[in-house]
Amino acid sequence: MTPSQKLLAKMGLKDPEINEPASTTPVQENSRRSFFKKSTLGGIALGSSFLCTPIEDIIAQTTGGVKRFGAPSDLKITDVRYAVTTVLGRTAIIRIDTNQGIYGLGEVRDGADERYALMLKSRILGLNPCNVEMIFKVIKQFGGQARQAGGVCGVEMALWDICGKAYNVPAWQLLGGRYRDSIRMYADTPEASSPEEQRKLIKFRTEDQGYSWLKMDVSIGELLKIPGTLVNANAWLSERKTLQQWGGSNYMAYSNTLHPFTQIQITDKGLDELAKIVDTARSMIGYDIPLSTDHYGHFDLNNGIRLGRALEKYRLAWLEDIVSWEYTDQWKTMSDALETPTLTGEDIFLLKNFKPLIDAHAVDIVHPDLASSGGLLETKRIGDYAEEHGIAMAMHQAGTPVSFMANVHCAAATQNFLALEHHSVDLPWWESMVKTTDGRKLITKGYANVPLTAPGLGIELNDDVVKQHLHASDKSYFAPTPQWNDKRSHDRIFS
């Protein structure tokens, strides 16, 4: 036997050029296929020259392709690139490249500027991407609340993708292991123009797609055309005659005014009308399916309590973001006054900013968005800290399949997890933006499938599909970004 044949024999494998007996067992056959498959992943095509190679060279070659047993300690970040998609209006995917050909995918939160991530490039070039926590501590000072954290979180996602690929394990394994093999999701269900349209949206989600948890909007915008339902609303109407709660550059608009400062009130008639909207949804889905609510508009905690009580009989899964997350005392007041669980957190960056809400038991459920909260590890820490205080964690997600998969890994590794939001149920091309590296489906009947063996995040981009959905303002596709290479400031925040 040649040295390479002896090596294969020690592994319990056969030389493919030697005729195998017909009695080869399935275990032996699977092992042989697995060996050559992994060797191919390493970038080496097995041939006759390979079988004559010394053992040391065989090991070096078959493990040198980074996808399996690369050289993690020698990895270096060499570039940060991006592509801007039309998902949720404008969502950027980033790619971090390394000196070993391996790269990681991350995402800047929906509606955020890709430059939040690009400005971090000069801070991380040349660093080892497997030192995820160290790099996070270097860059987290450049993150802020909500979408201002998008760059930091996008980089963190990509680092875990690289690290998982380098060590050939799924990202959840690097977070300490998993609690579940599939991730329950809740489907965002937007307001509809009529009960008939609402019925179609719900039917598509529950019957066609198999979702077993829904979330709906219950907005005071629905009351504008109904006399006697709102007090002081007309003073806040936008140019489009709406009470839109998301605003642009008009910082004096209702949409950019904090909840306690509008003095909009809902009348009893208005509360009855909003209750009818929820009643219609409940009559369509029944009580077997949890129903959450969101996007009420900007009014104060007193009206939040009145609305919560008006909806109490519908046994909602939660009331979300009634007021801004930073008002801990107000959240405590509302939570104590209501039976329905309260929830906030999608705009909070870092565990330290969740702690006041958790310590005071001001909410019943925390709701981080991994693309704002700090990434995979920080979000797991948030969940773990909430768990110690008897508080559950749901997860907000409104992005591409890249951040979606980052959430899936974090949810798998966090015990007190409830459900993950899916905001793109109505986009037929959304799932095809990526290919899973282990052949699994992304979603099966309202549950995300956890990659049990696929390294990193377990996905690669489907370039053709992503290119079809690039944002009109920037059609570049992961082009080099040398203009972001240079660091031009001293960043340390202590003397």
HELIX and SHEET records of a PDB file:
HELIX    1   1 PRO A    3  LYS A   10  1                                   8    
HELIX    2   2 PRO A   26  LEU A   41  1                                  16    
HELIX    3   3 SER A   48  LEU A   51  1                                   4    
HELIX    4   4 ILE A   55  THR A   62  1                                   8    
HELIX    5   5 PRO A   72  ASP A   74  5                                   3    
HELIX    6   6 VAL A   87  GLY A   89  5                                   3    
HELIX    7   7 ARG A  115  LEU A  118  1                                   4    
HELIX    8   8 LYS A  121  ILE A  124  1                                   4    
HELIX    9   9 VAL A  132  ILE A  139  1                                   8    
HELIX   10  10 LYS A  140  PHE A  142  5                                   3    
HELIX   11  11 ALA A  146  ALA A  149  5                                   4    
HELIX   12  12 GLY A  150  TYR A  167  1                                  18    
HELIX   13  13 ALA A  171  LEU A  174  1                                   4    
HELIX   14  14 PRO A  195  LYS A  203  1                                   9    
HELIX   15  15 PHE A  204  ASP A  208  3                                   5    
HELIX   16  16 ILE A  220  LEU A  223  5                                   4    
HELIX   17  17 ASN A  234  TRP A  236  5                                   3    
HELIX   18  18 TYR A  254  ASN A  256  5                                   3    
HELIX   19  19 HIS A  259  PHE A  261  5                                   3    
HELIX   20  20 ASP A  268  ILE A  285  1                                  18    
HELIX   21  21 LEU A  301  ALA A  310  1                                  10    
HELIX   22  22 GLU A  312  TYR A  314  5                                   3    
HELIX   23  23 THR A  328  ALA A  337  1                                  10    
HELIX   24  24 LEU A  351  ASP A  359  1                                   9    
HELIX   25  25 LEU A  370  SER A  373  1                                   4    
HELIX   26  26 LEU A  376  GLU A  388  1                                  13    
HELIX   27  27 PRO A  401  ALA A  412  1                                  12    
HELIX   28  28 GLU A  431  MET A  433  5                                   3    
HELIX   29  29 ASP A  463  GLN A  468  1                                   6    
HELIX   30  30 PRO A  482  TRP A  484  5                                   3    
SHEET    1   A 3 ILE A  77  THR A  85  0                                        
SHEET    2   A 3 THR A  91  THR A  98 -1                                        
SHEET    3   A 3 TYR A 103  VAL A 108 -1                                        
SHEET    1   B10 ILE A 443  THR A 444  0                                        
SHEET    2   B10 TYR A 447  ASN A 449 -1                                        
SHEET    3   B10 SER A 182  THR A 189 -1                                        
SHEET    4   B10 LEU A 214  ASP A 217  1                                        
SHEET    5   B10 LEU A 291  ASP A 294  1                                        
SHEET    6   B10 TRP A 318  GLU A 320  1                                        
SHEET    7   B10 THR A 342  THR A 344  1                                        
SHEET    8   B10 ILE A 365  VAL A 366  1                                        
SHEET    9   B10 ALA A 392  MET A 395  1                                        
SHEET   10   B10 PHE A 417  HIS A 422  1                                        
SHEET    1   C 2 LEU A 230  VAL A 231  0                                        
SHEET    2   C 2 GLN A 265  ILE A 266 -1                                        
SHEET    1   D 2 VAL A 434  THR A 436  0                                        
SHEET    2   D 2 ILE A 459  LEU A 461 -1                                        
END                                                                             
